[in-house]
Amino acid sequence: MATLFDTYNCFTSVSFSTTKEMLADAFSEFGQVTEATIIMDIGKNRSKGYGYVTSSTEEEAQKALVDMNGKLLDGRVIFVDNVRPSKRYNTDASLARQPAQSPEEN
């Protein structure tokens, strides 16, 4: 099973009217798109103006990143960048909380 770090993701800005099908179609020119997602604002029931595209290989993702960055899609110039792992997750840290120590124990 692939995780976020095993896949090849691109972040892209998009028009508010762009659908995930339109995004996938545009990026499929550079290889197999395994997933395309448009991030939605649930309260307004519309796109937040960005999405993610997952490619099947790193080479396809890099080619799409280079060739699609700055291109026009659905009436808007899009900007494409690599997805970076979140810094807020420390995979080496224990997930369980430890009991607080009194100053005498330190």
C-alpha positions in Angstrom: 0.0 0.0 0.0 1.4 3.4 -1.0 1.7 6.2 1.5 2.0 9.9 0.8 5.8 9.6 0.8 5.8 6.7 -1.7 3.8 8.6 -4.3 4.7 11.4 -6.6 2.5 14.4 -5.8 2.2 17.9 -7.3 0.4 20.8 -5.7 -1.3 23.2 -8.1 -3.3 26.4 -8.0 -6.5 26.2 -10.1 -9.5 28.1 -11.2 -12.5 27.9 -8.8 -14.5 26.2 -11.6 -11.8 23.5 -12.4 -13.0 19.9 -11.7 -10.8 17.0 -10.7 -11.5 15.4 -14.1 -10.2 18.6 -15.9 -7.1 18.5 -13.7 -6.5 14.9 -14.3 -7.0 15.3 -18.1 -4.5 18.2 -18.3 -1.8 16.3 -16.3 -2.4 13.0 -18.1 -0.5 14.4 -21.1 2.7 13.8 -19.1 1.9 10.2 -17.9 -0.5 8.2 -15.8 -2.4 10.3 -13.2 -3.3 7.9 -10.4 -5.3 10.6 -8.5 -6.5 14.2 -8.9 -8.1 16.1 -6.1 -9.6 19.5 -5.8 -9.8 20.9 -2.3 -13.3 22.1 -1.5 -14.6 24.8 0.9 -17.5 22.9 2.4 -19.2 26.0 3.8 -19.3 27.7 0.4 -19.6 24.5 -1.5 -16.9 25.5 -4.0 -13.2 24.9 -4.8 -10.6 26.6 -2.5 -8.6 27.2 -5.7 -6.0 24.5 -5.3 -5.6 20.8 -5.7 -3.2 17.8 -5.9 -2.2 15.5 -8.7 -0.5 12.1 -8.0 1.5 10.6 -10.8 2.6 7.0 -11.1 6.4 7.8 -11.4 8.7 10.5 -10.2 9.8 11.2 -13.8 6.2 11.8 -14.9 5.6 14.1 -11.9 8.7 16.1 -12.6 7.9 16.5 -16.3 4.3 17.7 -15.4 5.7 20.1 -12.8 8.1 21.7 -15.3 5.8 21.7 -18.3 2.5 22.7 -16.5 3.9 25.4 -14.2 2.8 28.8 -15.6 0.4 27.3 -18.1 -3.3 28.4 -18.7 -5.9 25.9 -17.4 -9.6 26.7 -17.3 -8.9 30.4 -17.8 -6.3 30.7 -15.0 -2.5 30.5 -15.0 -1.6 27.6 -12.7 1.4 27.2 -10.5 2.7 23.7 -9.8 5.1 22.7 -7.0 6.2 19.5 -5.3 4.3 18.4 -2.2 6.6 18.6 0.8 6.1 16.4 3.9 4.5 18.4 6.7 7.0 19.6 9.3 4.4 19.3 12.1 4.7 15.5 12.1 7.8 14.1 13.8 7.9 10.4 13.0 10.6 9.7 15.6 8.5 11.1 18.5 6.5 8.9 20.7 2.7 9.3 20.2 1.9 8.5 23.9 2.1 11.3 26.4 4.4 10.8 29.3 3.4 11.7 32.9 4.8 15.0 34.0 7.9 14.8 36.2 8.2 16.9 39.3 11.3 19.2 39.6 12.9 16.8 42.1 12.9 13.9 39.6 14.9 15.9 37.0 
